[in-house]
Amino acid sequence: MTRCNQEIYLANVQVQLGYAGSQITMDLSIHITDKRTRETVDQLVKYLDI
């Protein structure tokens, strides 16, 4: 996804959720992404029995 597409996506999410600014949307999205990354690593560690 290009930067332009990401900004359009964030703007759409911002409007749909009623957030005052795109920074709130980005902060929440990053938090969700970080959480998903940790979950994925945990699953891999468990799968690889490390």
C-alpha beads as a LAMMPS data file, in Angstrom:
LAMMPS data file: protein, C-alpha beads

50 atoms
49 bonds

1 atom types
1 bond types

-500.0 500.0 xlo xhi
-500.0 500.0 ylo yhi
-500.0 500.0 zlo zhi

Masses

1 110.0

Atoms # bond

1 1 1 0.000 0.000 0.000
2 1 1 1.419 3.374 -0.944
3 1 1 1.598 6.324 1.398
4 1 1 -1.190 8.035 -0.530
5 1 1 -3.447 4.991 -0.176
6 1 1 -2.665 4.749 3.537
7 1 1 -3.617 8.379 4.069
8 1 1 -6.878 7.895 2.189
9 1 1 -7.636 4.797 4.248
10 1 1 -6.882 6.623 7.498
11 1 1 -9.081 9.519 6.454
12 1 1 -11.945 7.122 5.740
13 1 1 -11.543 5.379 9.076
14 1 1 -11.344 8.734 10.851
15 1 1 -14.631 9.878 9.342
16 1 1 -16.412 6.569 9.935
17 1 1 -15.390 6.411 13.598
18 1 1 -15.926 10.094 14.230
19 1 1 -12.379 10.813 15.399
20 1 1 -11.368 14.453 15.560
21 1 1 -8.069 13.881 13.762
22 1 1 -6.115 11.354 11.807
23 1 1 -3.453 11.168 14.534
24 1 1 -5.905 9.369 16.817
25 1 1 -6.641 6.894 14.033
26 1 1 -2.925 6.338 13.399
27 1 1 -2.184 5.895 17.107
28 1 1 -4.917 3.272 17.465
29 1 1 -3.908 1.495 14.261
30 1 1 -0.278 1.315 15.345
31 1 1 -1.339 -0.047 18.735
32 1 1 -3.390 -2.766 17.034
33 1 1 -0.545 -3.551 14.636
34 1 1 1.960 -3.803 17.511
35 1 1 -0.388 -6.111 19.396
36 1 1 -0.837 -8.316 16.338
37 1 1 2.937 -8.449 15.813
38 1 1 3.489 -9.632 19.382
39 1 1 0.759 -12.247 19.010
40 1 1 2.318 -13.514 15.781
41 1 1 5.771 -13.797 17.365
42 1 1 4.274 -15.626 20.339
43 1 1 2.551 -18.086 17.998
44 1 1 5.779 -18.689 16.083
45 1 1 7.762 -19.250 19.277
46 1 1 5.154 -21.732 20.452
47 1 1 5.081 -23.476 17.068
48 1 1 8.869 -23.680 16.851
49 1 1 9.064 -24.708 20.503
50 1 1 11.802 -22.167 21.218

Bonds

1 1 1 2
2 1 2 3
3 1 3 4
4 1 4 5
5 1 5 6
6 1 6 7
7 1 7 8
8 1 8 9
9 1 9 10
10 1 10 11
11 1 11 12
12 1 12 13
13 1 13 14
14 1 14 15
15 1 15 16
16 1 16 17
17 1 17 18
18 1 18 19
19 1 19 20
20 1 20 21
21 1 21 22
22 1 22 23
23 1 23 24
24 1 24 25
25 1 25 26
26 1 26 27
27 1 27 28
28 1 28 29
29 1 29 30
30 1 30 31
31 1 31 32
32 1 32 33
33 1 33 34
34 1 34 35
35 1 35 36
36 1 36 37
37 1 37 38
38 1 38 39
39 1 39 40
40 1 40 41
41 1 41 42
42 1 42 43
43 1 43 44
44 1 44 45
45 1 45 46
46 1 46 47
47 1 47 48
48 1 48 49
49 1 49 50
